[in-house]
Amino acid sequence: MSELTARSVYETYEVLKNRVNQPVPSDFVRVRAGKEIIGCVKKQLAMKIAGATSDFRLMDSLYLVDDVCRSVTERTAAMQKAARILAESGDLTDDAGELVDVRATVYDGVFCQAPRLLCRKLGLMTTSVRLTAYDKDGHVVLAKRREGKPVAGGLWDSLAAGLVKASEEPEHALYRELYEEAGLSANDVEIKESARFVQELPVPEGYLREVVRNYEGFLKEGAEPVNRDGEVSEFASFDCHEALRMAEQEKLMYAAGIGIAETTMKRLGQRIEEKWLHYRGQIII
């Protein structure tokens, strides 16, 4: 911690913030439900979806038609149909994964539920949880994603992180991911909610729009992470200064780096005062 200053941490935070906030590429069109923008999709995929079902129509944007916008159930069915269309065209695997909750904006409740792999294809807003964990020496404990993972394989990441499933409470998702990825339970880690932020950026699968709920955790004496789902190749502890440099060098997931920057600032007796980063009690965005 001796090499860290509030200024250096904030500078890293600014770098990472810019990386997780990037414009929609020019070959994408908006996905709309009425006047609400709910996502963005490559135009070629929008054409395939609109050409195969009357639930969507393509004009200046890909519109979810009014007749299927009346309820969460109908909107969910339309998203499942879109996933089947893209699977049949080879643009999505047949198993698009379990359903996750989708929000139109960060202010709103659940707009619909959609297969998880479809969400990035259509740029739908999901919610994720992640745990920025520290050991007894004050080092941040990270997990290395296995090399074969299709997304960010081989990069370091938070001790536990993942999407919130459909109708799942974020805290339940956090403990589920903690057990699956690190073999730990509530008895092994003292956890408190940290801050929230939104990442919006192009990814190989499409476009990522995600509300990230970060939590800060402290491993109790004798707690040793052990991966259970085969998605982590190793665990290691790092000095916070080193971890933040890893994030800048793209050896660590951007969102994990933001979690480290935010919790490190608190450990330095300060906090990042900004509308984009939200603490408990604040209105998000």
C-alpha positions as CSV (number, residue, x, y, z in Angstrom):
1,M,0.0,0.0,0.0
2,S,3.0,2.3,0.4
3,E,3.2,3.0,-3.3
4,L,-0.5,4.0,-3.5
5,T,-1.9,7.5,-3.3
6,A,-5.4,8.6,-3.8
7,R,-4.3,10.4,-6.9
8,S,-2.7,7.3,-8.5
9,V,-5.7,5.2,-7.7
10,Y,-8.1,7.7,-9.1
11,E,-6.0,8.0,-12.3
12,T,-6.3,4.2,-12.8
13,Y,-10.0,4.4,-12.1
14,E,-10.3,7.1,-14.8
15,V,-8.5,4.9,-17.4
16,L,-10.7,1.9,-16.6
17,K,-13.9,3.9,-16.6
18,N,-13.2,5.1,-20.1
19,R,-12.6,1.5,-21.2
20,V,-16.0,0.3,-19.9
21,N,-17.8,3.2,-21.5
22,Q,-17.5,3.1,-25.3
23,P,-19.9,4.2,-28.0
24,V,-22.1,1.8,-30.0
25,P,-20.3,0.8,-33.3
26,S,-21.7,2.3,-36.5
27,D,-22.8,-1.1,-37.9
28,F,-25.3,-1.5,-35.0
29,V,-28.9,-0.4,-34.8
30,R,-30.9,0.4,-31.7
31,V,-33.3,-2.1,-30.2
32,R,-36.5,-0.4,-29.1
33,A,-39.7,-1.1,-27.3
34,G,-42.0,1.8,-28.0
35,K,-40.0,4.9,-27.3
36,E,-37.6,3.1,-25.0
37,I,-34.2,2.0,-26.2
38,I,-33.6,-1.4,-24.7
39,G,-30.5,-2.5,-26.6
40,C,-28.4,-2.4,-29.7
41,V,-27.6,-5.1,-32.3
42,K,-25.6,-5.6,-35.5
43,K,-27.8,-4.6,-38.4
44,Q,-27.3,-8.0,-40.2
45,L,-28.6,-9.8,-37.1
46,A,-31.5,-7.4,-36.9
47,M,-32.4,-8.2,-40.5
48,K,-32.5,-11.9,-39.7
49,I,-34.7,-11.5,-36.7
50,A,-37.2,-9.1,-38.3
51,G,-37.3,-11.3,-41.4
52,A,-38.2,-14.4,-39.4
53,T,-40.8,-13.2,-36.9
54,S,-43.6,-10.6,-36.8
55,D,-42.6,-9.9,-33.1
56,F,-40.0,-7.5,-34.4
57,R,-39.9,-5.0,-37.3
58,L,-36.8,-3.2,-38.7
59,M,-36.9,0.4,-39.7
60,D,-34.4,2.9,-38.3
61,S,-34.2,0.6,-35.3
62,L,-35.2,-3.0,-34.5
63,Y,-38.6,-2.5,-32.8
64,L,-40.3,-5.0,-30.5
65,V,-43.9,-4.6,-31.8
66,D,-46.6,-3.2,-29.5
67,D,-48.6,-6.4,-29.4
68,V,-45.8,-8.2,-27.6
69,C,-44.9,-5.4,-25.3
70,R,-47.9,-5.7,-23.0
71,S,-46.4,-7.9,-20.3
72,V,-43.1,-9.4,-19.1
73,T,-44.3,-12.8,-20.1
74,E,-44.9,-11.7,-23.8
75,R,-41.7,-9.8,-24.0
76,T,-39.8,-12.8,-22.6
77,A,-41.4,-15.1,-25.2
78,A,-40.3,-12.7,-28.0
79,M,-36.7,-12.8,-26.7
80,Q,-36.7,-16.6,-26.6
81,K,-38.0,-16.6,-30.2
82,A,-35.2,-14.2,-31.2
83,A,-32.7,-16.6,-29.7
84,R,-34.1,-19.6,-31.6
85,I,-33.9,-17.6,-34.9
86,L,-30.3,-16.7,-34.3
87,A,-29.5,-20.3,-33.3
88,E,-31.0,-21.6,-36.5
89,S,-28.9,-19.1,-38.5
90,G,-25.8,-20.2,-36.7
91,D,-25.3,-16.9,-35.0
92,L,-26.0,-18.3,-31.5
93,T,-25.5,-21.7,-30.0
94,D,-28.6,-23.9,-29.7
95,D,-28.2,-23.7,-25.9
96,A,-28.3,-20.0,-25.3
97,G,-28.1,-20.5,-21.5
98,E,-30.5,-19.9,-18.6
99,L,-32.7,-16.9,-18.5
100,V,-31.5,-13.7,-16.9
101,D,-33.4,-10.6,-15.9
102,V,-33.2,-7.7,-18.4
103,R,-33.9,-4.0,-17.6
104,A,-34.8,-1.3,-20.1
105,T,-32.8,1.2,-18.1
106,V,-31.0,1.2,-14.8
107,Y,-34.0,3.0,-13.2
108,D,-36.5,0.3,-14.1
109,G,-37.6,-3.0,-12.8
110,V,-37.5,-6.2,-14.9
111,F,-38.5,-5.5,-18.5
112,C,-38.3,-9.2,-19.6
113,Q,-36.2,-12.3,-19.2
114,A,-33.9,-13.5,-21.9
115,P,-31.4,-16.3,-22.6
116,R,-28.1,-15.1,-21.3
117,L,-26.1,-15.5,-24.6
118,L,-28.8,-13.4,-26.4
119,C,-28.3,-10.5,-24.1
120,R,-24.9,-9.5,-25.6
121,K,-26.1,-10.1,-29.2
122,L,-28.9,-7.6,-28.6
123,G,-27.1,-5.4,-26.2
124,L,-29.7,-6.0,-23.5
125,M,-29.0,-4.6,-20.0
126,T,-28.3,-7.3,-17.5
127,T,-27.0,-7.3,-13.9
128,S,-23.9,-8.8,-12.6
129,V,-22.3,-9.2,-9.1
130,R,-18.6,-9.4,-8.2
131,L,-16.6,-9.7,-5.0
132,T,-13.5,-7.7,-4.5
133,A,-11.9,-9.8,-1.8
134,Y,-8.9,-9.2,0.6
135,D,-6.8,-11.5,2.7
136,K,-5.6,-10.9,6.2
137,D,-2.5,-9.1,4.9
138,G,-4.6,-6.6,2.9
139,H,-3.8,-8.1,-0.5
140,V,-6.5,-8.5,-3.0
141,V,-7.3,-12.1,-3.9
142,L,-7.9,-12.8,-7.6
143,A,-9.0,-15.7,-9.7
144,K,-7.5,-16.5,-13.1
145,R,-10.0,-17.4,-15.7
146,R,-9.2,-20.7,-17.5
147,E,-7.5,-20.3,-20.8
148,G,-10.3,-22.0,-22.8
149,K,-13.1,-19.6,-21.7
150,P,-14.6,-18.0,-24.8
151,V,-14.7,-14.6,-23.0
152,A,-11.5,-13.2,-21.6
153,G,-9.8,-16.6,-21.1
154,G,-6.5,-16.4,-19.2
155,L,-7.2,-13.0,-17.6
156,W,-7.3,-12.4,-13.9
157,D,-10.7,-11.5,-12.4
158,S,-12.4,-10.8,-9.1
159,L,-12.5,-13.7,-6.6
160,A,-16.1,-14.4,-7.7
161,A,-18.2,-12.8,-10.4
162,G,-21.2,-13.6,-12.6
163,L,-24.6,-12.7,-14.0
164,V,-27.7,-12.6,-11.8
165,K,-30.2,-15.2,-13.0
166,A,-33.8,-14.6,-13.7
167,S,-35.8,-13.8,-10.5
168,E,-32.6,-14.2,-8.4
169,E,-31.6,-11.7,-5.7
170,P,-28.2,-10.2,-6.2
171,E,-26.9,-11.3,-2.8
172,H,-28.0,-14.9,-3.6
173,A,-26.2,-14.7,-6.9
174,L,-23.0,-13.5,-5.2
175,Y,-23.0,-16.4,-2.7
176,R,-23.8,-18.9,-5.5
177,E,-20.9,-17.6,-7.6
178,L,-18.6,-17.5,-4.5
179,Y,-19.3,-21.2,-3.9
180,E,-19.0,-22.3,-7.6
181,E,-15.9,-20.4,-8.4
182,A,-14.0,-20.3,-5.0
183,G,-15.7,-23.0,-2.9
184,L,-16.4,-20.6,-0.1
185,S,-19.5,-19.7,1.9
186,A,-20.8,-16.9,4.1
187,N,-18.9,-18.6,7.0
188,D,-15.6,-18.0,5.1
189,V,-15.9,-14.4,4.1
190,E,-17.2,-11.2,5.7
191,I,-19.0,-9.3,2.9
192,K,-20.5,-5.8,2.6
193,E,-22.0,-4.0,-0.4
194,S,-19.6,-1.6,-2.1
195,A,-20.6,0.4,-5.1
196,R,-22.4,0.1,-8.4
197,F,-21.6,1.2,-11.9
198,V,-22.6,0.5,-15.5
199,Q,-20.4,-0.8,-18.3
200,E,-21.4,-0.4,-21.9
201,L,-18.9,-1.4,-24.5
202,P,-18.4,-3.5,-27.7
203,V,-17.4,-7.2,-27.1
204,P,-16.7,-10.0,-29.5
205,E,-20.3,-11.4,-29.0
206,G,-21.9,-8.0,-29.7
207,Y,-22.4,-5.2,-27.1
208,L,-22.2,-5.5,-23.3
209,R,-24.6,-3.4,-21.2
210,E,-24.4,-4.4,-17.6
211,V,-25.2,-2.9,-14.2
212,V,-22.3,-4.2,-11.9
213,R,-23.0,-4.6,-8.2
214,N,-19.6,-4.8,-6.5
215,Y,-19.1,-6.2,-3.0
216,E,-16.1,-5.9,-0.7
217,G,-15.1,-9.1,1.1
218,F,-12.5,-10.1,3.8
219,L,-11.4,-13.7,3.9
220,K,-11.5,-15.1,7.4
221,E,-8.6,-17.0,8.9
222,G,-8.1,-20.4,7.3
223,A,-10.4,-19.7,4.3
224,E,-8.7,-21.0,1.2
225,P,-10.4,-20.7,-2.3
226,V,-10.9,-23.9,-4.3
227,N,-12.6,-23.8,-7.7
228,R,-15.6,-26.1,-8.1
229,D,-17.0,-25.4,-11.6
230,G,-13.8,-25.7,-13.7
231,E,-13.8,-22.1,-14.8
232,V,-10.8,-20.9,-12.7
233,S,-7.2,-22.1,-13.2
234,E,-5.6,-20.6,-10.1
235,F,-5.9,-18.1,-7.3
236,A,-3.4,-15.6,-6.1
237,S,-3.0,-12.6,-3.8
238,F,-1.6,-9.3,-5.1
239,D,-0.6,-6.0,-3.6
240,C,-3.3,-3.5,-4.6
241,H,-0.8,-1.3,-6.5
242,E,0.3,-4.3,-8.6
243,A,-3.3,-5.3,-9.2
244,L,-4.2,-1.9,-10.5
245,R,-1.2,-1.9,-12.8
246,M,-2.4,-5.3,-14.1
247,A,-5.8,-3.7,-14.9
248,E,-4.2,-0.9,-16.8
249,Q,-2.1,-3.5,-18.8
250,E,-5.3,-5.5,-19.6
251,K,-4.2,-8.5,-17.6
252,L,-7.2,-8.1,-15.3
253,M,-10.8,-7.6,-16.2
254,Y,-11.8,-3.9,-16.4
255,A,-14.7,-4.3,-13.9
256,A,-12.5,-6.1,-11.5
257,G,-10.0,-3.3,-11.6
258,I,-12.7,-0.7,-10.9
259,G,-13.8,-2.7,-7.9
260,I,-10.2,-2.7,-6.6
261,A,-9.8,1.1,-7.2
262,E,-13.1,1.9,-5.4
263,T,-12.4,-0.3,-2.4
264,T,-8.7,0.8,-2.2
265,M,-9.8,4.5,-2.1
266,K,-12.0,3.6,0.9
267,R,-9.0,1.9,2.5
268,L,-7.1,5.1,2.0
269,G,-9.8,7.0,3.9
270,Q,-11.4,8.5,0.8
271,R,-14.1,7.6,-1.7
272,I,-14.7,8.4,-5.4
273,E,-17.4,11.1,-5.5
274,E,-18.9,10.7,-8.9
275,K,-22.4,10.2,-10.4
276,W,-21.2,7.3,-12.5
277,L,-20.2,5.3,-9.4
278,H,-23.0,4.8,-6.9
279,Y,-22.9,4.0,-3.3
280,R,-25.7,2.6,-1.2
281,G,-28.5,5.1,-0.8
282,Q,-27.7,7.0,-4.0
283,I,-30.0,7.0,-7.0
284,I,-28.1,5.0,-9.7
285,I,-27.1,7.1,-12.8
